Amino acid sequence: TRTKLNLKRSTGKPNRLTKLLAKWPPGAVYTSSWLKERGYSPDLINGYKKSGWVTSLGRGAYVRFDEDPTWEGGVYALQDQLELPIHVGGLTALLLQGYGHYISPKLNKCHLYSSQKLKLPKWFRSYDWKMKMVFHISTMFDTANTGIKVTNRNNIPIRMAGPERAILEMLSHVDSDAS
């Protein structure tokens, strides 16, 4: 791994790589389409990859050379960069907001919800996020944004169901035989 970030030109001005790495939140995933929109060509990103400054998670997704991606960083890429209409909800949202005192406090699944049938990118589906990713389709609400808020998790903004919506999402999975 790199121990010293010395990426300034002889003029002392930071170069494009320095700027990119300085703004890259720890654990966040950046997609190639998002990087391309900001002027980072596939050839340039490939050069960064060959030089060891970025690591590929799979086709179209990258993390910093010195970081392991977090599940929040992966969800951030889906929501903000690929603009997929998903949010963290149900039991996961309740636990993350401190409403899990009558529920098992262990966060071993991340429940993601959408009102549409979506195919999540292969890099997201195949990566070991250290917890199981569970995707639900729910048409319970008129709009996808009802009861959704943006919260920062480890300095990464993600959209998450508020407590009221999260409870309803969780209850939608309870069958008639549950106690």
Protein Blocks (a to p, Z undefined) as FASTA:
>chain_A
ZZbdcfbcfkopacfklmmmmmmcghiacdfklmmmnopafklmmmmmmnopaccfbehi
acdfkbccdfklmmmmmmmmnopacddehjllmmmnopammgcfbdfbdcdddfbdcddd
fklmmpcghiacdddddfkbfbfkgopacddeehiacddddfklmmmmmmmmpcfkbZZ
